[in-house]
Amino acid sequence: MNVPFFGLALLMVCFSCQTKPKQETQNASTTGTIAKDSAVALTKRPQPNAPRTAADRLVRALYFEHNKTENPMRETKDRALIDQFFAKPVSDLIWNGAKKGPGKINRSKTNLLFNAPDAAIKKTWVLPAVVGGSRAIVYVTFENKAKSEEVRLDLQRMAGRWRITDILYPDGRLLTQLLH
């Protein structure tokens, strides 16, 4: 009877002494490096084979799911869609600008996600995010009147969720500048 008990004890010891998989160790060390060196990480362009993150998934949802039918930049009835994507200061600017009506920007003709007319925009691509600690940058390329252009979205992690803090347009202007 001691032999089965000894075999069972040996089996339990073997399973309890296993090491963590290599993938977990690599992710932990990579994340630690990025968090410490966020400014350097944000200056690099994303590689085409870079892994997708929650930051670029948020931007993909904004540009592909909500661009045409539920564009937060044109929302005037419910602020929840704006708050889902943008940081509070930016969402305040978007909401207040939409409630005031036509101002400097005619939102019915100009899509502020691109700062171009809807009819001129074709072929949109959202590149993988470049993440550096609690900040991220996502580049979105598109064709505007058959000319390739790019916008840069700055994101920040707030309460565990990514939110857009500004958009840099091809002409060098910022979303926050246009909304003031």
MOGIJO-V831965 format. One record per pair of residues at least 12 apart in sequence whose ideal C-beta (glycine too) atoms are under 10 Angstrom apart, sorted by sequence separation. I is the first residue (numbers start at 1). J is the second residue. If there is no record, write none. Layout:
# MOGIJO-V831965
I;J  I;J
This chain:
# MOGIJO-V831965
72;84  73;85  79;91  82;94  83;95  126;138  127;139  139;151  140;152  153;165  154;166  72;85  73;86  79;92  82;95  94;107  126;139  127;140  138;151  139;152  140;153  153;166  154;167  72;86  98;112  125;139  126;140  127;141  138;152  139;153  152;166  153;167  154;168  66;81  79;94  97;112  125;140  126;141  137;152  138;153  152;167  153;168  75;91  79;95  82;98  124;140  125;141  126;142  137;153  138;154  151;167  152;168  78;95  124;141  125;142  136;153  137;154  138;155  151;168  152;169  66;84  94;112  123;141  124;142  125;143  136;154  137;155  150;168  151;169  152;170  62;81  66;85  72;91  75;94  76;95  79;98  123;142  124;143  135;154  136;155  150;169  151;170  74;94  75;95  79;99  122;142  123;143  135;155  136;156  149;169  150;170  154;174  73;94  77;98  121;142  122;143  123;144  134;155  135;156  136;157  149;170  154;175  62;84  72;94  76;98  120;142  121;143  122;144  130;152  134;156  135;157  148;170  149;171  152;174  153;175  61;84  62;85  72;95  75;98  76;99  120;143  121;144  122;145  123;146  125;148  127;150  133;156  134;157  147;170  61;85  62;86  73;97  74;98  75;99  76;100  120;144  121;145  122;146  129;153  131;155  133;157  134;158  138;162  151;175  73;98  76;101  120;145  123;148  125;150  127;152  58;84  59;85  72;98  114;140  116;142  119;145  120;146  129;155  131;157  136;162  138;164  144;170  58;85  113;140  116;143  117;144  120;147  124;151  126;153  135;162  140;167  85;113  114;142  116;144  117;145  121;149  134;162  136;164  142;170  113;142  115;144  116;145  120;149  136;165  138;167  139;168  114;144  135;165  76;107  131;162  137;168  73;105  75;107  74;107  116;149  129;162  73;107  74;108  115;149  114;149  116;151  71;107  115;151  73;110  74;111  114;151  73;111  74;112  113;151  73;112  74;113  71;111  72;112  73;113  113;153  71;112  72;113  71;113  68;111  67;111  67;113  66;113  67;114  71;118  63;113  68;118  62;113  63;114  67;118  115;167  114;167  115;168  116;169  59;113  67;121  113;167  115;169  116;170  112;167  114;169  115;170  116;171  113;169  114;170  115;171  67;124  112;169  115;173  115;174  64;124  115;175  63;124  63;125  64;126  113;175  63;126  112;175  115;178  60;124  62;126  90;154  60;125  61;126  60;126  112;178  59;126  87;154  112;179  58;126  59;127  85;153  87;155  110;178  57;126  86;155  87;156  56;126  59;129  85;155  88;158  56;127  58;129  87;158  56;128  57;129  91;163  55;128  56;129  90;163  91;164  105;178  52;126  55;129  56;130  89;163  90;164  104;178  105;179  53;128  54;129  55;130  56;131  63;138  87;162  88;163  90;165  103;178  104;179  52;128  53;129  55;131  62;138  87;163  89;165  90;166  103;179  104;180  50;127  51;128  52;129  53;130  54;131  59;136  63;140  84;161  85;162  86;163  87;164  88;165  89;166  90;167  50;128  51;129  53;131  58;136  60;138  62;140  85;163  86;164  87;165  48;127  49;128  50;129  59;138  63;142  84;163  85;164  86;165  87;166  47;127  48;128  50;130  51;131  55;135  56;136  58;138  59;139  60;140  83;163  86;166  46;127  47;128  50;131  55;136  56;137  57;138  59;140  86;167  94;175  97;178  98;179  45;127  46;128  54;136  55;137  56;138  93;175  94;176  97;179  45;128  46;129  47;130  53;136  55;138  56;139  93;176  96;179  97;180  46;130  56;140  95;179  45;130  46;131  53;138  90;175  93;178  94;179  44;130  90;176  93;179  43;130  89;176  92;179  93;180  42;130  44;132  63;151  41;130  42;131  43;132  86;175  90;179  41;131  42;132  63;153  41;132  42;133  46;137  62;153  40;132  41;133  45;137  46;138  59;151  72;164  38;131  39;132  42;135  44;137  46;139  38;132  39;133  41;135  42;136  43;137  45;139  59;153  73;167  37;132  38;133  41;136  42;137  58;153  34;130  35;131  36;132  37;133  38;134  39;135  41;137  59;155  34;131  35;132  36;133  38;135  56;153  58;155  34;132  35;133  38;136  55;153  34;133  35;134  56;155  31;131  55;155  54;155  55;156  31;133  53;155  55;157  62;164  73;175  54;157  58;161  59;162  58;162  57;162  58;163  59;164  54;160  55;161  56;162  58;164  73;179  54;161  55;162  54;162  55;163  53;162  55;164  42;154
